[in-house]
Amino acid sequence: MSTVMNERADSPACATASLGNYRFHDLPDPSKWADCVHCGMCLESCPTYEQTGEEQHSPRGRVHLMKSVGEGKLELTPDLLDPIFTCLDCRACTTACPADVDVGGLIEQVRGQLRQAVPLTGWKAFVSDFFLKGVFPHPSRLDWFGRLLKLYQKSGLQTVARKTGVLRVMPDHLAEMEAILPEVGTPVRKKYKREPLIKAKGETKRTVAILTGCVMDVMFSDINEATIRVLTRNGNDVVIVPNQTCCGALHVHAGDRETGRKLAKQNIEAFQEVDHVIVNAAGCGAMLKEYPELFRHDPTWHEKAEQFAAKVEDVSKFLHDTGFKPPKAELNVRLTYHDACHLAHGQGIRQEPRAVINSIPGVEMVAMPNADRCCGSAGIYNITHPEMAQAVLESKMQNVPQDVELISMGNPGCMLQMALGVMKHGRNQKIVHTVQLLDWAYQKEEGKDVRI
């Protein structure tokens, strides 16, 4: 076994030997491919295989390729980029697999190897470094980004850009994303900076912290606000923990596991004094729970990561498990529910959000066929792989009932992608987060004017 190439001497995540043709630090875990017998039970669950019919774009095909590199039969070359990075990492294959093969976890580990063997260059490298390293991990820079977006929306520039056709110079998929951008608000991290403890309404039962997120707090601050109101309504003091940062999911998905570890360490330390870390974004929650995977080669941080991961709870499951108060006011809406991949497949949370929704008087839930089928968002997949993302979205929209007013879900990326699907299909359905429904019912119960 040869010594790991390009290994940082001070990196605790470094393994001490190569694995076939995997020769960089943070080696993949061969146990993740060991149980795959290529039975094909995963094929029907895979969105990319559904679209292409190609074995290299199926879970078992990808496992075969990744295993072949580990056995020294294939090299880490650019030829692997397409099959490995075209994967949506939706985890549906693991749900379908009778042996519970963790294909998603393996994909992320191998992406880390590939990005060291075949690094991004040119414009792609600049854009990736600018946003993933230069913006998302830095709250102050995110604030400036949010202010610019808010200025664009409020100053009339957005209206002018849309009416004059200036946006046509952008690639079609980016112009479409601009069309469904939510209205930018004030980040809760900034709003509660001076008074980071929001007291429970009535008796305090417990104290919890919330992950404010990076894009979440800029683009969906209203959902963070709704989360805080719902938690305090149910006897929870809510702490906005300072020094928290981006969860690192986008970095790990992109193969930058080193930055992912840095962000993980910062969050583990930031939340060490709290017992509950409440998350309202499925992708972020799954990433936080998988922090131990980032530190497989570092016993000290692995233990800390396991302790941290045990604190992480999706807001819908936390409310369900701690006995939330069912609202008394009626909403009188007809809706359907979409299972975000990293909630249903990544965290195994399916019934709790539905139970929360069904507790609201007047809500009629219409079942969505294949509700746990990926919508094509997958972090920033709809930007990096627009054609495949659009094809997956089209397949998803065929299953969305037309006779509903609202489509509910628990992940911001899915909300943007599904909003795009609604727009492109000429529908007028509103996209909502599960916690918003509960918040509206509580507000209506208090006599406030709620317009859904």
C-alpha positions in Angstrom: 0.0 0.0 0.0 1.5 3.3 -1.1 1.6 6.5 0.9 -1.1 9.0 0.4 -0.2 11.7 -2.2 -0.8 15.4 -1.7 -1.4 14.6 2.0 -1.3 17.6 4.4 0.9 16.6 7.3 -1.3 18.5 9.8 -4.6 17.1 8.5 -6.2 14.7 11.0 -8.5 13.6 8.2 -5.7 11.9 6.3 -5.6 8.2 6.0 -2.1 6.6 6.0 -2.3 4.5 2.8 -3.8 4.5 -0.6 -6.8 2.5 -1.6 -6.4 1.1 -5.1 -6.2 4.3 -7.2 -7.6 6.5 -4.5 -4.4 8.2 -3.4 -5.5 11.5 -1.8 -6.3 12.3 1.8 -9.7 11.4 3.2 -10.0 8.0 1.5 -13.5 6.5 0.7 -14.9 3.9 3.0 -14.8 0.5 1.1 -17.5 -0.9 3.4 -19.9 1.4 1.7 -19.6 -0.6 -1.6 -18.9 -4.0 -0.1 -22.6 -5.0 0.3 -23.7 -4.0 -3.2 -24.5 -7.1 -5.2 -25.7 -5.1 -8.3 -29.2 -6.6 -7.9 -30.9 -3.6 -9.7 -33.5 -2.9 -6.9 -32.2 0.7 -7.0 -32.8 1.3 -10.7 -36.4 2.4 -10.6 -35.7 4.8 -7.7 -33.0 6.8 -9.5 -34.0 10.0 -11.3 -31.0 10.1 -13.6 -31.3 6.5 -14.7 -35.0 7.2 -15.4 -34.0 10.0 -17.7 -31.0 8.4 -19.4 -31.5 4.6 -19.1 -27.7 4.4 -18.9 -26.0 2.1 -16.5 -23.3 4.7 -15.6 -26.1 7.0 -14.4 -27.6 4.3 -12.1 -26.7 3.7 -8.5 -25.3 0.2 -9.1 -23.4 1.5 -12.1 -21.8 4.3 -10.1 -21.0 1.9 -7.3 -19.3 -0.4 -9.8 -17.2 2.5 -11.1 -16.2 3.7 -7.7 -15.4 0.2 -6.5 -13.3 -0.4 -9.6 -11.1 2.6 -8.8 -10.7 1.2 -5.2 -9.6 -2.1 -6.7 -7.1 -0.4 -9.0 -9.1 -1.3 -12.2 -9.9 2.3 -13.1 -8.0 5.6 -12.7 -9.3 8.8 -11.2 -9.7 10.6 -14.6 -12.0 13.2 -16.0 -14.1 10.4 -17.5 -15.6 9.8 -14.1 -16.7 13.4 -13.6 -20.0 13.0 -15.5 -21.4 9.8 -13.8 -20.3 10.8 -10.3 -21.3 14.5 -10.4 -24.5 14.0 -12.4 -25.9 12.0 -9.4 -28.4 14.2 -7.5 -27.4 12.6 -4.2 -31.1 12.2 -3.4 -30.5 9.0 -1.4 -33.6 7.3 -2.9 -31.4 4.4 -3.9 -30.4 3.7 -0.3 -34.1 3.7 0.7 -34.7 1.1 -2.1 -31.6 -1.0 -1.4 -32.3 -4.2 0.5 -28.7 -4.0 1.9 -28.9 -0.3 2.8 -25.9 0.5 0.7 -25.0 4.2 1.4 -24.5 5.3 -2.2 -24.9 8.9 -1.4 -22.2 8.9 1.3 -19.9 7.1 -1.1 -20.6 9.5 -3.9 -19.6 12.4 -1.6 -16.4 10.7 -0.5 -15.4 9.9 -4.1 -16.2 13.5 -5.2 -13.7 14.6 -2.7 -11.1 12.3 -4.4 -12.0 13.5 -7.8 -11.8 17.2 -7.0 -8.3 16.6 -5.8 -7.3 14.6 -8.9 -9.2 16.8 -11.4 -9.6 20.3 -9.8 -11.8 22.9 -11.3 -10.1 25.4 -13.6 -10.8 28.8 -15.2 -14.2 30.4 -14.8 -15.8 27.5 -13.0 -13.0 27.5 -10.4 -13.4 31.3 -9.9 -17.2 31.1 -9.5 -17.0 28.1 -7.1 -14.3 29.7 -4.9 -16.1 33.1 -4.9 -19.4 31.7 -3.7 -18.6 28.6 -1.8 -15.5 29.9 0.0 -15.8 33.7 -0.4 -19.5 34.3 0.4 -21.5 31.4 2.1 -19.1 30.9 5.1 -19.1 34.6 5.9 -22.2 36.2 7.4 -21.1 39.8 6.8 -20.6 39.1 3.1 -23.9 37.3 2.9 -25.5 40.4 4.4 -24.1 42.5 1.6 -25.3 40.0 -0.9 -28.8 40.2 0.7 -28.7 44.0 0.6 -27.8 44.0 -3.0 -30.7 41.7 -3.8 -33.1 43.7 -1.7 -32.0 46.9 -3.5 -32.5 45.2 -6.8 -36.0 44.1 -5.8 -37.1 47.4 -4.1 -35.5 50.0 -6.2 -37.4 49.2 -9.4 -34.3 47.7 -11.1 -35.9 44.3 -11.1 -39.0 45.6 -12.9 -36.9 47.5 -15.4 -34.7 44.4 -16.0 -37.8 42.2 -16.7 -39.6 44.7 -18.9 -36.6 45.7 -21.0 -35.6 42.1 -21.7 -32.1 42.6 -20.2 -32.4 39.3 -18.5 -32.3 37.6 -21.9 -28.6 37.9 -22.0 -28.4 35.4 -19.1 -28.6 31.7 -19.7 -32.2 30.5 -19.7 -32.0 28.6 -16.5 -30.6 31.5 -14.6 -33.2 33.9 -16.0 -35.9 31.4 -14.9 -34.4 31.3 -11.4 -34.5 35.1 -11.2 -38.2 35.0 -12.0 -39.0 33.0 -8.9 -36.7 34.6 -6.4 -38.5 35.2 -3.1 -38.6 38.7 -1.6 -35.5 39.3 0.5 -36.1 40.2 4.2 -34.0 40.9 7.2 -31.9 38.0 8.4 -33.0 36.8 11.9 -29.3 36.5 12.8 -29.0 40.2 12.3 -32.4 41.1 13.7 -31.7 39.3 17.0 -28.0 40.1 17.3 -28.4 42.3 20.4 -31.1 40.1 22.1 -30.3 36.6 20.8 -32.7 34.9 23.3 -36.4 34.9 22.3 -38.5 33.8 25.3 -41.2 31.2 25.1 -44.8 32.3 25.3 -46.0 31.1 28.7 -44.1 28.5 30.6 -40.6 27.6 29.4 -40.3 23.9 28.8 -36.9 23.8 27.2 -34.3 26.0 25.5 -33.4 25.3 21.9 -31.1 26.9 19.3 -31.9 27.2 15.6 -29.6 26.9 12.6 -30.2 30.2 10.8 -28.4 29.0 7.7 -26.7 31.0 5.0 -28.9 31.3 2.0 -31.9 30.4 4.2 -31.5 33.5 6.4 -31.1 35.7 3.3 -33.7 34.3 1.0 -36.1 32.8 3.4 -35.9 34.9 6.6 -39.7 34.8 6.8 -39.5 31.0 7.3 -36.9 31.5 10.0 -39.2 34.0 11.7 -42.1 31.6 11.4 -40.0 28.8 13.0 -39.1 31.0 15.9 -42.8 32.0 16.5 -43.9 28.3 16.3 -41.2 27.2 18.7 -41.9 29.9 21.3 -45.6 29.2 21.0 -44.9 25.7 22.1 -42.9 26.5 25.3 -39.4 26.8 23.8 -36.9 29.6 24.5 -35.1 30.1 21.3 -31.4 31.1 21.1 -29.8 32.6 18.0 -26.3 31.2 18.6 -23.5 33.6 17.4 -20.6 32.3 15.4 -22.7 29.7 13.7 -22.0 29.3 9.9 -23.0 27.6 6.7 -23.7 23.9 7.3 -21.2 22.9 4.5 -23.6 20.8 2.5 -22.9 22.6 -0.8 -19.2 22.3 -0.3 -19.3 18.6 0.5 -21.7 18.0 -2.5 -19.1 19.8 -4.7 -16.2 17.6 -3.4 -14.7 20.3 -1.2 -14.6 18.2 2.0 -11.8 20.3 3.5 -13.9 23.4 3.6 -16.8 21.2 4.8 -14.7 20.1 7.8 -13.8 23.7 8.7 -17.4 24.8 8.7 -18.4 21.7 10.6 -15.8 22.4 13.3 -17.1 26.0 13.6 -20.7 24.8 14.0 -19.8 22.1 16.5 -18.0 24.6 18.7 -20.7 27.3 18.3 -23.5 24.9 19.4 -21.7 23.0 22.1 -23.6 24.7 25.0 -27.1 23.8 23.7 -29.1 20.6 23.9 -31.2 21.0 20.8 -30.3 22.3 17.3 -33.5 22.9 15.4 -33.2 22.9 11.6 -35.9 23.9 9.1 -33.9 23.0 5.9 -33.8 19.3 5.1 -30.5 19.5 3.3 -28.8 21.3 6.1 -30.3 19.0 8.7 -29.0 15.9 6.8 -25.5 17.5 6.5 -25.3 18.3 10.2 -26.3 14.8 11.1 -23.6 13.4 8.8 -20.8 15.5 10.3 -19.3 12.3 11.9 -18.7 11.0 8.3 -16.4 14.0 7.7 -14.2 13.0 10.6 -13.9 9.2 10.1 -10.1 9.5 10.3 -10.0 11.9 13.3 -11.1 10.2 16.6 -11.2 13.4 18.6 -13.4 15.4 16.2 -15.4 12.3 15.3 -16.6 12.0 18.9 -17.4 15.7 19.0 -19.3 15.4 15.7 -21.3 12.4 17.0 -22.3 14.4 20.1 -23.3 17.3 18.0 -25.3 15.2 15.5 -27.3 13.8 18.3 -28.6 17.3 19.1 -29.8 18.0 15.5 -33.6 17.8 15.0 -35.8 18.8 12.1 -38.4 21.3 13.2 -41.4 19.1 12.2 -40.1 16.0 14.0 -39.1 18.1 17.0 -42.6 19.6 17.3 -44.2 16.2 16.8 -42.0 14.4 19.3 -42.3 17.1 22.0 -46.1 17.4 21.8 -46.9 20.6 20.0 -50.2 22.4 20.5 -52.6 21.7 17.7 -54.0 25.1 16.5 -57.7 25.8 16.9 -58.2 28.2 14.0 -59.1 26.8 10.6 -57.1 27.5 7.4 -59.6 26.0 5.0 -57.1 25.1 2.2 -56.5 22.2 -0.1 -52.9 21.2 -0.3 -50.4 18.5 -1.2 -47.1 17.5 0.4 -43.7 17.0 -1.3 -41.1 14.9 0.6 -37.7 16.6 0.4 -35.1 14.0 -0.5 -32.9 14.8 2.5 -35.8 14.7 4.8 -37.5 11.5 3.7 -34.4 9.5 2.4 -31.6 11.3 4.2 -33.2 11.5 7.6 -36.1 9.0 7.5 -38.7 11.7 8.4 -42.0 11.2 6.5 -45.0 11.0 8.8 -44.1 13.8 11.3 -44.6 16.7 8.8 -47.8 15.2 7.6 -49.0 14.8 11.2 -48.2 18.5 11.8 -50.2 19.6 8.7 -53.1 17.3 9.5 -53.4 18.8 12.9 -54.5 22.1 11.4 -58.3 22.4 11.2 -59.7 22.9 7.8 -56.7 21.6 5.9 -57.5 19.0 3.3 -54.4 17.1 2.2 -54.3 15.5 -1.2 -51.8 12.7 -1.6 -49.1 13.3 -4.2 -48.1 10.1 -6.1 -44.3 9.4 -5.7 -44.2 12.2 -3.2 -40.6 11.3 -2.3 -39.3 11.6 -5.9 -36.6 14.2 -6.3 -37.6 17.6 -7.8 -34.2 18.3 -9.3 -33.1 21.0 -6.9 -30.3 19.1 -5.1 -28.6 22.1 -3.6 -27.3 24.0 -6.6 -27.7 21.1 -9.0 -30.3 23.1 -11.0 -27.6 25.6 -11.7 -24.7 23.2 -12.4 -26.8 20.6 -14.3 -29.8 22.6 -15.7 -30.8 20.2 -18.4 -31.0 17.2 -16.1 -32.6 19.2 -13.3 -35.3 20.4 -15.7 -36.0 16.9 -16.9 -36.3 15.6 -13.3 -38.6 18.6 -12.5 -40.8 17.8 -15.4 -41.2 14.2 -14.2 -42.0 15.5 -10.7 -44.6 18.0 -11.9 -46.6 15.2 -13.6 -47.3 13.9 -10.1 -48.3 17.1 -8.5 -52.1 17.3 -8.1 -53.6 20.2 -10.0 -56.6 20.7 -7.8 -54.7 22.1 -4.8 -54.0 25.6 -3.7 -50.7 25.0 -1.8 -47.7 22.7 -2.2 -46.0 22.2 1.2 -42.5 20.9 1.9 -39.6 21.3 4.3 -36.6 22.4 2.3 -35.8 25.8 0.7 -34.1 24.4 -2.4 -37.1 22.3 -3.2 -39.3 25.4 -2.7 -37.5 27.3 -5.4 -37.4 24.4 -7.7 -41.1 23.6 -7.3 -42.0 27.3 -7.7 -40.2 27.1 -11.0 -42.2 24.1 -12.0 -45.4 25.8 -11.1 -44.5 28.9 -13.1 -43.4 26.9 -16.2 -46.6 24.9 -16.1 -48.8 28.0 -15.8 -50.2 27.1 -12.5 -51.1 29.4 -9.6 -50.3 27.2 -6.7 -48.4 28.7 -3.8 -45.3 27.0 -2.4 -45.1 26.9 1.4 -42.9 25.5 4.2 -44.6 23.1 6.6 -43.8 25.3 9.6 -45.5 28.3 7.8 -48.8 26.5 7.8 -48.7 26.0 11.6 -47.6 29.6 12.1 -50.5 31.0 10.0 -53.0 28.9 12.0 -51.5 30.2 15.3 -51.6 33.8 14.1 -55.2 33.4 13.0 -56.0 31.9 16.4 -54.7 35.1 17.9 -57.1 37.1 15.8 -54.5 38.3 13.3 -55.3 38.9 9.6 -53.6 36.0 7.7 -53.6 36.0 3.9 -52.5 32.8 2.4 
